[in-house]
C-alpha cells in the first residue's frame, strides 16, 4: 500500500479514537469535509473515503445536505443467555421502552404455518399475537413479533403490556421460557418496517427467529427485526464448549 493510499485509514483511525474515547458524544456533528481536509492536510476525496469507512462500521451517520454525525454505540447482546428485552436493556443501563403495534388472538388454519409447526399445534388452534416496537431510550431498536399458544396463557390479555414484559407475564402463568433455539440471518427492511425503525427502505437488519421452551414444551415463537446499525451479538463459545463436553461426558458414562 502506498503512503497516499493509507491516509484515509489514518484519518478514520483518528476520528474513531475520538468516538470510542467519547470525546465526541453521540449525535455530535463532525466538522465539514473541507474543515477535515484542512485539519488532516488531505484531499476532500480522501476525507470522504475515511468518512465512508466510519459509516460502514456504524460509527457515524450522515444527513443529506447537513453533514456527518456520531452514531449511538451499538447495543451488544449475549446470545447464550435467555432474557427479555426489558431485562437486557436495564442490565445495559438503558431505559427500555415499547410501543404496541398490533395485538390480538388469531386462529391459524393453514396446516403449513410455521407458527403451528414451531409451537406444536394443530390447524385451527388459537394463538396470541403481539407485535411491538422496542425502544432503547427514545430510539427504535427492534420490531418484535411474538406468538404464544392461547391454551397455555388463557389470562394473558388481562395483564397490562405497557407495564409488564411478555416474559414476566409468561412467568406468572408458570411457563416462563428457560431454553430457546434462535436462528439469525441478515435481511433488508421493507418500507413499513424501515419507517418503524427510522431507517431507509432497504437498510440492513438482523432477523432473529426464536422458539422458546418451558419444561421442554414450546411456549413462544418469535421473529425479531433488529437494526443492523445499532446491534451486535456475542456468543461465549467457551461456555458452550464446556456444556457440550459435560453432555458428551454424561452420555459416555451412561453407555
Buried (B, 14 or more C-beta within 10 A) or exposed (E): EEEEEEBBBBBBEEBBEEBEEEEBEEEEEBBEBEEBBEEBEBBEEBBBBBBBBBBEBBBBBBEEEEBBBBBBBBBEBBBEEBBBBBBBBEEEEBEBBBEEBEBEEBEBEEEEBBBBEBBEBEEEBEBBBBBBBBBBEEBBBBBBBBBBBBEBBEEBBEBEBEEBBBBBBBBBBEBBBEEBEBEEEEEEBEEEBBEBBEBEEEBEBBBBBBBBBBEEEBBBBBBBBBBBBBBEBEEEEEEEEEEEEEEEEEEEEEE
